[in-house]
Amino acid sequence: MSSTQVALPPADEQRRRGLRIMRSVATGLLVLAAVVFIWTLRFAPSATWVNYVRAASEAAMVGAIADWFAVTAIFKHPLGIPIPHTALIPKGKDAIGRGLGEFIQGNFLAPGEVAERVREAHPAARLGAWLSEPVNAAGVATQLATVTRTTVELLKDDEVQDSIETLVASRVRAIPLAPLLGGAIDHVMAEGRHHVLVDGALNGLGRAVLDNREVLRSRLAQESPWWVPESIDDAVFRRILDGVQSFLADLRTNPDHEMRQHLDARAADLAERMRHSSEMGHRVDELKEELLNHPEFRAWAAGLWNQLKADLLQAVERPESAARQRIEQMIVDLAESLRTDTDLQHTVDRWLADTTERMLAESGDEIVGLVAGTVDRWDAKETSSRIELLVGRDLQYIRINGTVVGALVGLLIRAVSDTLG
């Protein structure tokens, strides 16, 4: 597995200087102890106190070297020699990463404790107070508009159009259209509204006859024998035209006309067959399928999405649009409810706490795996240097203390030896 270099924050430069200074102090004490020890061997006068100084410096060197070895062995092999049980961090990097993940999970992301902290923080009331600021509400509305616009633009038009077409077609197919039409005819006839339709149809038919009388006259001339005089054809045509107009007028003005009653009976029969005839239902379903398979229906579905998309993008992009203002008003109303409605606050707080607890409980292994995987990808040497940079300065005090304690122990041992000797 390839390793990655650990990125160092700018504050590490200051840590590096501090580590360098403390390392120099600890090493300087070791050198000082060595110099004093050599001085007591070669240059010091023969005196009892010199023996105590020699014993202190000798023990100080032992303590300093022992603690230098111990501190160095944590991060690397002392003097580059692969002594067993040294370079603990580079060798145990992966185990450290997993242990760190388990530590974070158990101590910082414990589901119950985090959920309790969420409840104590009263996030609903805080959110309501934050959203009640007009600037914040406008900012949230802008972000929602941006998310909406981005989402709409990312959608593939062909897929959305196919989905709309499929959805509309499936809903239309699921509707029992024949019984529905039969019920609609009965309802219209029961309230007498069908008379308006009939009157409109009769008026339209009367106008059509008058508007096309020249065409009808020409047709009569074609059908009339050649030997019939044109004047007779004109008279016959006028009588026919007047009869048709009179008949249509009679139908319009007489609601009890036999023809209208016949039409009512035919409509009632049609409604009855629509509701109960399987054959009629099958025929209506066939017409419905023809409509759904017609190219104009596909064009309508495509146009519906294109128009909806254009209207939506235009609405969310303009701050003064009704859609944007409605979004902002909804946010303001939500903020007011969150600020003043204690029941809503408790509900939201409880939901957030329960959701957080459930998510942490379900993703505990993922958290451990995330930390462990991240540390596993780090370079071993760089990881060791990084950790040493964080704690190495304090570890140098172990070397300093080891030097000082070693000198004191050396003095104590010498004093005890002289006392007992």
N, C-alpha and C positions, 0 to 999 in steps of 0.2 A: 504494500500500500504506500503510495507516495505521501510524503510529509509536506506540510506547509509551514512557512515561517510565521512566528507569532508576532503580531503587530504591537509595537511598543508605543504607549502614549507619551505625549511631551513631558509629563511629570517625571518620567523615568530618568531624564538627564540629571535632575536633582538627586534622585535616589542613587544614581551611579556615583555622583560626587561624594555623597555621604558614605557609601560602601567603601569607596577608595580611601577616604580619610580614616575610617575606623579600622580598615585592614592594615593601613600603614602604622596606626597606633599600636595594634596588637603585635605586628611584626617587629616594630621598634622596641617594644618591651622584651621580646625574645632576644633580640640582638643585644639589648642592654644587659640582660641577665648573662648572656654568653661573654660579653666583654668584661663584666664584673668577675665572672668565674675565672676567666683567663688571668685577669689582674691578680686575683688572690693566689693563683698558682705560681706566677712568674715574678711579679713585681711587688706584691704586698709585703710589709714587714712581718716578722714572726711575732704574732700576738694572738691572744685568745679570741679577741673580738673578730679577727680576720677569719678564724675558723667558722664563726657564726655567719659571717657574710658569705663565705664560700658555700656553706650548707644551704643558705637561703637562695643564692643564685643558682646552685645546681638543681635544687628542687623546683625553682621557678622555670628553668629550662625544660625540665621533664614535664611539668604541668602545661607549659605553653605548647610544647611539641605534641603532647597527647591530645590536647584540645584542638590544636590545628588539624591534626589527623582526623579527629572526630567530625569537625565541621566540614572539612574538605571532602570526606568520604560520603557526605550526604549528596553532594552535587557531582562529584567526579572521582576518578582514581587518583589518589595522592601520588604526585610526581609521575603520573602516567603509568604507574605500575598496576596491572589488573589484580589487585589483592581481593580475595573473596569478601563479599558483603560490603563492598564499597561502590560508589556511584549509584546510590540507592534510588534517586529520583529518575535518572535516565532508564535504569533497568525496570523500575516499577511504575513507569509513567502510565501505562494502561490501567493498572490496578488503582493507581491514585485517581485517575479520571473517573472510574466507576465509583470508587469510594466517595469522591467529591459529589458525584451525581446523587448517590444515596443520601449523603449528608444534607444536600440542598432539599431533596424531596422530603426527608424525615423531619427537618428542623425549620425550613423556611416555607415549604409548600405543602405542609400537612393539611389535607382537605378540611378537617373540622376546624382547625385554628384559623385558616385563611377565610373560611365561610363566616366565622364569628367576627373576624376583623371587618369583613365587608358589611355585616349587619351593624356593627358599632359605628362605621363611617357614615351611615345614613346617606347613601349615594343618591337616592331619589330626590331628597330635599336639596342636596347640593346641585344636582343637575337642573332642578327647577329654578333655583336662584341664578344659575349661570345662564340658562336659556331666557330668563326674564329680561336680560339686558338686550336692548334692540340690536346692538352691533353683533352680539353673538347669535341671535335669532336669524339675522340677515345672512351671517356667514354660514350657518348650518343650511339655510335655504339655498344658498349659492352652491354649497357642496352637494346637496341632494340633486339640484338641477344639473350639475356637472356629471354626477354619477348616472343620472337618467339619460343625459345626452350621450355619454360614452357608451352606455349599455345599448341604447337604440342603434347607434352607429356601428357597433360591433356585430349586431345581428345580421345574418345573411338574408337578403331580401327574398331569394328564391325559397329558402327553407321556411321563412315566416309565411309567405304566400301559400305554400303548400300546406302548412299547418292550419291556416285560416280556412282554406278551401276544404280540407279534410274535416275540420271541426264543424263548419257550417253544414257540409254535406251529411255528416253523421247525425247531427241534430235534426236536420230536415227528414232524413230517412227514418229516424226514430219516431217522428210525429205521425200518428194515424190520421192522415190528411182527409180521407173520404168522410169518416164520421164527423170530423171537425167542420168540414164544409156543409154537411147535412144539417148539423146543429146551427150553423150560422144562417143558413137559408130559413130554417124554421123561426129563428129569433127575429130576422128581418121581416118575415111575413107576419109574425104575431104582432109586431108593432106597426105594421102598415108601411114600413119604409120602402118596400118593394114598389109601391105605387110611384114613388119619385123616380125610380129607375125606369119603370115602364113609360111614364110620361116623358122622361128625357129621351128614351129610345124612339117614341112616336114622334116627338118634335124633330129629332134628328132625321128620321125617315121622311117626314113631310118636307123638310128643307132640302133633303137630297133629291126628292122627286122634282121639286121646283127648279133646283139648280141644274138638273140634268134633263129638263124637258126637251131641249133640242136634240139630245142624243136619243131619247126615247122616241121622239117624232121621226127621226131618221130611221130608227129601227122598225117602226110601224110601216114606213114607206117601203122598206125592203121586203117586209112580210106580206104587204097588201098585193093583190093581183094587179097586173099591169093595166087592166081595162077599167079599174075603179078610178073615178076622177079624183084629183087631188083635193078638191073642195070637200068631198065626202070624207076622205082620210082626215082632213083637218077637223071636221065636225066630230067624227068618231073619236079622235085623239082628245079633243076638248072634253067630250063626255066622259071618257075614261079618266082623264086627269082630274076632272071635277069630282068624279065618283070616288077616286082614291083619296083625295083631300077631304071629302065629306066623311068617308069611312074613318080616316085617321082622326078627324076632329071629334067624331062621335065616340071613338075609343078613348080619347083624352078626356072628354067631358062627362062620360057616363061610367062611374066606377062599377056599376052592376052590369056592364055590357057582357054579353055571352062570351065574346072572345077573351075578355079580361079574366072572366071566371075560368075559362078553359086554360089560360096561361097560369092562373093561380093553382089550378088542379095539377097541371104538369109540373110546376115548381115544387108543390108539396110531394108529388110522387117521386120526383128526383131526390128531394131531401130524404125521403123514406128509404130509397134504394141506396143512397150514400151512406146512411147509418147502418143498414142491415145487410146489404148485398155484398157478398164476397167477390162476385164478379166485378161490380162497380169499384170496390176497393182495389182490386187488382189493376183495373184500367187506370185509376187515379195514380197508383204507384208507378205504372209504366210511364205516364206523363211526367210524373215527378222525376224519374230517372232520366228521361230525355232532357228535362230542364237542367238537371245537375251535370249532365255530360255535354251540354251545349258549350261551345267556345265562349259565348258571351258570359256565361257564369264564371269561367276561369278568369276572363278579363275583369269582371266585376270584383272578384276576390283580390286580384292583383292591385286594382285601383283602390280598393278599400284600404289595404295596408299602406300603399304609397301616400294616400291622403292622410291617413292617421299618423304616419311617421312625420310627414311634413308639418302637420298641425302641432304635434307634440314637440318637435324640435323648435319650432317658432315660439311656442308657448313658454318653454323653459329657458330660452335664450334671452328673452326680453324681461328685464326686472319689473317693468310696469304691466306685464301681462296678468290676466286674471288668474292663470295657473300659478305663477310665482307668488302673487299676493295671497292666494289661497293656501299655498304651502307655508308661507310666513305666518299667516293667521293660525293655522293648525299648530305650528310650533309654539306660538304665543299662548294659545289655549292649553297646550300640553304643559308648558312651563307653569302656568297659573294653577293647574290641577296638581302638579307635583309639589308646588310650594304650599298649597293650602289644604289639600285633601289628605288627611292623616291615614285614612284607610288605603288610599292609593299608594301612599308612601310605603306603608307596611307591606303591601302586596308586591310592589316593585323590589323593595329591599330583600324580601324573602325569596323572590324569584331569582334575583341576582346571586344571593348567597347560595341557594340550592343548586343553581346552575354551575357556579364556580366550584362548589364541593364535588358535584358529580363529574365535572370535567377533569378536575385534579385526580379524583379517584380512578377515573378510567384511563388517564394518560400518565399515570405515575411511572410505568415502565418506559414510556416514550421520553419522559424527562431525563431519567437516568441514562437511557440510550443516547439522548442528544448530547449530554455533557460528556459521557464516555467516548462517543464517536468523535466529538470535537477535539478532545484531548488526544485521542488516538491518532488524529491526522497531524498533530503538531510534531515538529522535529524534536527528537529527544534532547539533543544538546542545547537547542534554543529554549526548550521548555525548562531545562535545568537552570540555564542562565537567567531566564525570566523569574523563576521562583527565587533564585539567589538574590536577584535585584530587589525583590520585595521584602525578604526577611533576612538577607545576608548581613545587613548593617547591625541588626540586633544580635545576630549570632556571633559577631566579632567580640561582643562583650563576654561571651563564654571563654574565648581565648584570653581576653584581658583578665577575667576573673580567675581563670585557670593559672595564669602566671602569678597573680598576686597570692591566691590561695596556696599555690605550690611553694612560694617563698615562705609564707607563714608556717606551713606544715614542716618545711625544712628546718626553720628555726626551732619549732617545737620539738621535732625529733632530736635535733642537736642538743637542745637544752635538757631533754629527758635523758639522752645518752650520757651527757656529762654528769647529770645529777646521780644517775644510777651507777656510773662507772667509777 
